[in-house]
């Protein structure tokens, strides 16, 4: 997959839409609705509709009334480039500057839009071309090839099932701190011990200790199944 055009006309706001459309498509495995986009970005549906129409006219998305919206190849390249910037910045802040993992996301949200291609490559080289960010999310490689996600949410596991924490959502700093206090971080072995019915808490065992994890926090964790601890 080719690199994006360095003279891309996408604004920071447009890049945010494309990036979040990519995440929504990843979660839903198909076209998403305007309301989903609006909710994700915390904007009015009318504002989302207007931006999606502009993105469609620029060739970044296909927007069909009543059928949803999906990224074009150009839109997906643009989204992956922004995601690469974001996750490289998070990794640099965490590893080189010691910024806590619950604070790097907000900093990267700003810097991802202004990072030059040259500085991007310098950061990647200095870090040894990492494949994952501090939250376990895959960093798109230089050619922007898509990395397949081979994991499930913690709340999708069966009682007694084991795995390794693969990713933790970085969208909510409080959730990150909550999980960190329980030792739930990428690379840690985890076992689903007890799952309460009707969306209740999940008791997990991490490094010999058991913790009850609330449903919202459980949905923020993805686990690679069947990996020995």
N, C-alpha and C positions, 0 to 999 in steps of 0.2 A: 504494500500500500504506500502510495507516494506521500511525501510530506506536504503540508498545507502551503498555499501560496503566501509568501512572507508579506505580500501587499494585500492580504485579506481585508475585506471591508467590514467584517464583523465587529461590532462595538462590544465593550465589556458586557452590556446588558444582553446583547444577542448571544454572546458566548455563554453566559449563564443559562439562557434558555436551552441552547444546544446541549450543554453538559448535562443539565437535569433531564432533558428529553432522553438522552442516552441512558441515564440511570433508570428512568421510568420504563423504557423499552426493555432494559435488562431484567427488571422486576416482573413485568407483565408478559414478556415474550411476544410482543406484537404492538400494533398501534395503540396509542393512549388517547384519552379524551382531553378536551380543552380544560375541563374542570379539574382533572388530575394535575395538569400543568399549573393551573392557577393555585391550587392548594399547595403544591410542592414549593412554589416560589412565593407564596403568601401575597398574591396580587388578586385584583378583581378579575373575574372571568372575561369581562370586556377588554381589559388591558392585555390579558393573555391572548385573546383572539386577534387583537390588532398586531401584536408582535409576531404571532404565528403567520399571519398573512404576509407580513414584511419578509419573514424568513422564507416563506414559500416563493415569493417573487424574486428572491435572491438565489433560489435553487438549493437552499439548505434543507427544506422539509417538503413533504407532500401533505397538504392539509385538505381533507375532504369533509364538508359539513355532514354531521351525523355518522361519520365513519371513523373519525379520529385523525391523528396526525402521526407521521413517522419520519425519521431522518432519511435523507437521500445519502448517497455515498459521499458527496461533498460535505454534507452536514455532519456525518459520522466522523470524517477525518478531522473536521474542525473541533468537534467535541473531544475526540481522543487526544488532540494536541493540547487542549486546555487541561484535560485530566492529567496528561503527562507532566505539564508544568506544575500543576497543583501538588501532585504526589512527590515530585522531586523536591519541591520547596519544603514540603512537610518533612521529608527525610533529612534534608540539609539542616533545617532548624533544629530538629531533634538530635541528630548525630553530631553536628559540628558546633552548635550553639547551646545544646542542652535544654532547649525549650521543652516543657512537659507535653506529653502526647495529647492532653486535653486542651492545649492552647494553640497548637500549630495550625489547626484547620482554619481558624478565623484569620490568621496572618496570611495563609496561603490563598484564601479567597480574594484578597486584595492584590497580592503580588503576581498571581497567575496571569493576570491580564497585561502585565507590563514586562514580563520576562522575555528578553531577546533570545533568538535561536542560538546565538553564540554563547550567552551566559548559561542557557539551558545545558548545552553540551559540556561546558566547563564544570558545572555542578555535577552532572552525571559522571564525568570522568573522575572528579575528585572523590566522589562517593564509591567509585568502583562499579558503576553502572548497576545499581541495585534493581532487583525485580519486584520488591515489595516496599510499601511505605510503612511508617510506624504502626499503623492500624491493620497491617496485613493485606491491604488492597494492592492488587497488581499494578505496577507502573507500566503503562504502554511503552514498548521499546521504541527505538528511534524510527523504525519503519512504520510505527503505529499499528502493528499487527494486533488483532484482538486476542486476549488471553482468555481461554475458556475457564469458566467458574465451575470448579468441581467441589462444591460444598453445599450444605443445607443449613437452614436456620436452626438454632439451638432448640426452639420450640417444636421443630419437626422431628426430633429424635425420639426413639422409643426407649422406655425404661430399661436400664441395663446396657444400653448401647454406649460405646466408647468412640472417641475420636480425638482430633487435635484442633484447637481453635485456629481457624484460618484467617478470619477477618472480623473486625469490630467496627461498626458504624462510627464515623467521626462527627456526625451531625449534632450531637448533644453532649456538651462537655460534662454535664452532671452525670449522665449515663456512663461516660468514660471513667469518671472518678469512682462511681459506684462499682463498676466492674473491676477496676484496678484494685480497690480495697479487698476484693474477693479473689484476687490473683488470676482473673480471667483476662489473659492477654494472648496475642498470636504466638503460636508455638507451644502453648501449654496443653497438656493432656487433660481431657475432661470426660466425665461419665455422667450420663443422665440417670439419676438414681430414682427419683419419684416425680411424676408429672401430674399435678392436680388437674381435675377435669374443668371444663367450661372456662378455659382461658386463665386458669389459676397459675400460681407460682410453680417453678421447676426447681427441685432440689438436685444440685450437681455436686460432684466430688472433684476437687482440683488439688493436686499435690497432697493427697491424704486428708484434706479438710472438706467438710460438707457445708454448702451454702444454699439458702433459698434465694432464687433469682426471680424477680418480678417479671410479668409477661412482657412489658415494654422493653426491659433490658434484654430479655431472652431473644426478642425479635431483632435486636441489634447485633447479635453474635452469629457468625457462620462457622460451621464445624466441618472439617474433612473427616468423613466417616471411616471407621475401620482402621485407623492408623494407631499402631501400638503406642502406649505411653512410655 
